[in-house]
Amino acid sequence: MVDAVEPDRNSQTRQSQAYEGLRSLLLSGGMPPGTRLTEVELTSRFNVSRSTMRAVLVRLAQEGYVTSEVNRGVRTRSFSAAEAADILEAREVLESALAGKAAERATEEEIGELRGTLAAMEGCKRRGDQAGYSQANRRFHQQVKEAAHQEILARAYDTLLYPLVMRQYRNLSAQHPRSGSLEEHQAILMAIVTRNPDAAVAAMRHHVASARRALLLQTIADSAATLDRAAPPAQDAPVAPVTPVTPAATHAAD
């Protein structure tokens, strides 16, 4: 009986490891939107059977990380501007609620960890360490979520595909961190430290909302530029100029 159960456990472990590995790869931005995923390549990469990888891909498709279509196979997810805006709007609502709960429920130890992360962000900004700032920024948001001690909100937040959206639409040529980002994180921490839930909600909402606004502005600018290139101007009417979008409006939110 034990022998029959053990192989099944091993199979489940391999499937879980393959799932986490491929999910992390997708979230890291290592594969551009629309990239086709083949079972042969993935089974070799993660050292699992094709049936195991097939189960992994089914789960990722159900969770929205990839798409599966007849005659097109499995591909990495690509988001329309409307889908991306909806996801960012949902993030704004959920994360601001988590910040409010963190102001109520964070332990002194958790507040100390947030202070340490913010200090790391300040150091990275002074040194011009963009990668370090981004890493610390992600840690700060994760710590706020954990300090909220609100499992229902946290689970809902974790289902959002925000990292994929930002990797598809983020303007890598823009200034990072953007002007005001560090100050916004400082305001969030101050609200949590002073146990002010309303201020924490407002500070986080202001911070996260900038991502949605920046994405929409960038999308509008890209669409206008595409149309301008594709359609020749009518000879009997002047073409209205496209207002340029400044880097400050196209940066990533965080």
Secondary structure, DSSP 8 states (H G I E B T S, - for coil): -HHHHHHHHHHHHHHHHHHHHHHHHHHTT-S-TT-EE-HHHHHHHHT--HHHHHHHHHHHHHTTSEEEETTTEEEE----HHHHHHHHHHHHHHHHHHHHHHHHH--HHHHHHHHHHHHHHHHHHHHT-HHHHHHHHHHHHHHHHHHH--HHHHHHHHT--HHHHHHHH--TTS-SS-TTHHHHHHHHHHHHHTT-HHHHHHHHHHHHHHHHHHHHHHHHHHHHHHHHHHS---TTS---------HHHHS---
